């Protein structure tokens, strides 16, 4: 492994040091700690050091994410450290990672997904209410075009306004001022922070489909570090890997990002992946939504198909412990669903959404 570091303890034993990069926020640290705990359990002789750093997205707090136009807002500084061998692996929220990674990097693990849906957190004065019961022209805080587009369509009596900052900051803005009646956040983050009691409503797919990769944690490594790739690959959750490969292939095929409203809803059951994908205009008045499925059964696969080549990335993911044929089927599902929406006019909806967002 490049950038290998060893430590000698008091007994003269040498232990290997692996440095783990993360963002500085409390949520990022909680997520990283959970992964390091798992790795320590599997490799008690290895010394894992956490290296926390701020990213561009953490520093620019006065602009909506969709307006900044930078694809790797929360990942670039971490990837720079990975490139310079200052860290050996990096923990991300998968939804922050673009569908095409810089050359030399790969996602070596995608862990079991937490609840991927969005959640409503109410201002204390609205305790016990749901979105449909809020008074006319109540202001809802969200910095996501995807959430705003769907919720404007579903709850036309509400108004939507950007809110930025980490989870702690956003909750503070909600509770201590009267600017927002409620805010919408990823349920996964709230649950990982231990703030489930603040969730007043989980938004199902009929209200708000989620972002590609939402709720899943990813471990990014240098593609050439075979031993690190092998080490983290045991963390892969097969169903999550296949769902997220399909979702990322869908997004990549649509050339979507955080500057356009693209949403998904994916389920794995009975050796099938079911995926619903949708695109929306900024105000939610125009939309396209379709569902497709594919089989990921390994019954008919040869041993050769089961093998995974570590040099093969699928939408930035190298999942060594997950069937190669199933991963290929997931990619094809995402591309096919993307093509179906494109054939019905998705490109036009997304082009207009992008132009309108740029002009805001």
Order of alpha helices (4+ residues) and beta strands (2+ residues): beta-beta-alpha-beta-alpha-alpha-alpha-beta-beta-beta-beta-alpha-beta-alpha-beta-alpha-beta-beta-alpha-alpha-beta-beta-beta-alpha-alpha-alpha
